[in-house]
Amino acid sequence: MVSLLFLSSFLVAIGQSTSTAESPSSISSGYYHTCVLEQRQGIDRGGGVRCFGQTHGEAPPGIFKKVSSGNLFSCALRIDNTVSCWGTIHGTPENTRFKSLSSGRAHACGIRMDGSILCWGESHHGEIDAPTGQYKQVSCGNSITCGLSNGGSVTCFGKLHGMEVPSDNSFIQISAGQKQRICGILSKGDVKCWGSSRRDKSCESKEGKKIFLLF
């Protein structure tokens, strides 16, 4: 699911001002479970991961800086930029460092330190067959994956079924949903969406506002 948040200039984090020793600093929900990354008091980076619901495995110990939940699994990025996954996913890369990661229905992808995309997990429609190139973001959906290049263009792979990916080269953020629907923010602040949808596929930014996609 894609949510839109309208803010004047900044994306405000939720749950930062609590008095507990470990406060949730980020959250990610999967199909029947949710995982939170707990911020250690007095430390800017990293914390443990705690999950609840039908977790299909326990989060490993250690210090992480990002967590991303898929259908029946979750993956987290450690402070040394390696990835740990638990639940029903296979092929998690070892000794590979990533800048960021994203989880889909049964697969996950990450941006390696050199800007290339590496994916793992199930691939019934080619959703882990990442193209070559330099990317700054990757977003995994149901059976589709999209990458945002350093130049601002979007490439999608997987279950496309004739999907027409916009040719714009001014995207600054993208988000792939669970029903083969993808949305992205253009540099001027407008939102453009494509893929499976019976509703309008774009919306314009409000004057003086920026639009952020939460995923």
C-alpha positions, 0 to 999 in steps of 0.5 A: 500500500502506498501512503501520501504525506504532505509536508512543507519541507521535511519528512518528520519521523514518528516516535522519536521523543520518548523516555524509554531506553530504546525507542522505535525509530522506524517501522515496516509491516509485512503481510501478517507481521510488523517489525520495528527498529529500536533506537538506542538512547544517546546513540544516533545510529542503529538498534535492535529489531523487534517483530510481532505478529506471525513473524515466521522466524525471530529477528537475529541479534545485532545492531541494525539501521534499517528493516524492511518486511515482506510477505512472510519474511523480513530483512534488515541492514546491519550497521556494517551494511550487510543484510540479514533476513529471516522467515520464508526467503532464500538466497540472502547474500552473504558478505555483500554490503548495501546502501539500502534495501526493499522487501516485496511479496517473496523477494528482496533487493538492495542497492550495493555500494557501487550503485548496482541492484542485487535481488534474492528470493523467489522469481516467478516473473523475473522480479529478481533479474535486476538490470545493470546500471547505477541506481539510488533506490530500489522498491519491491512490489508483489511480483515486480521490482523498480529501480530509480537510476542516478539520472532520475529514470525508472526501470521496472522488471518482473510481472510487467504484462505490457506495463508502460513505464514513464519515460520521465528522467526527473523522478526523485522517489518511487514506491512499488505496491502489492497490486502491480501499481507503482508511483513516483515523485517528480522533481517538481513535486507532482506524483505520477503512477502507473500499472494496475489501477482503475483510479486516477494515475497522477496528482499534482502537488499543492502550492508550497508543499512537497509530497513524500511516498511512505513505503 
